[in-house]
Amino acid sequence: MSKQSWIRACGFLIVGLVLGSSLQSTRAADAPPPAKVFEIRTYHTFPGRLDALHKRFREHTMKLFEKHGMTNVGYWVPKDSPARDNTLIYVISHASRDAAQASWKAFIDDPDWKKVAAASEADGGKIVERIESVFMDATDYSPIK
């Protein structure tokens, strides 16, 4: 192989590598971001304990969720009785179902959470009577994804 042929072959190789890596970057940029998993949770409190639950979320829980990779989406209370007196409904999102499982484990094991939970129950006992949890995927037409 002549020196010119060898230089030309190396040039083609370099151009091919550059183009290949550019196309790979373009494909990665064009790929849709990984789908989030949403979790809707409904907390039913013991009678008279909803305000204590609001205080705990407002002052501690939301920050601890973020610390453990959970994204706070929204929090609601029903407008009508009897549910409005003892129900908190909220939505959080996770990177994946596996991430949700890891985040919840880390949250429950967090010494800060254990301290907050104990302190919030010191004055009136247990707050939450029952929790319902549903994991959801956003539809392809949903404004939130």
Secondary structure, DSSP 8 states (H G I E B T S, - for coil): --HHHHHHHHHHHHHHHHHHHHHHHHHHHHS-----EEEEEEEEE-TT-HHHHHHHIIIIIHHHHHHTT-EEEEEE--SSTTGGGTEEEEEEEESSHHHHHHHHHHHHH-HHHHHHHHHHHTTTS--EEEEEEEEE---TT-S--
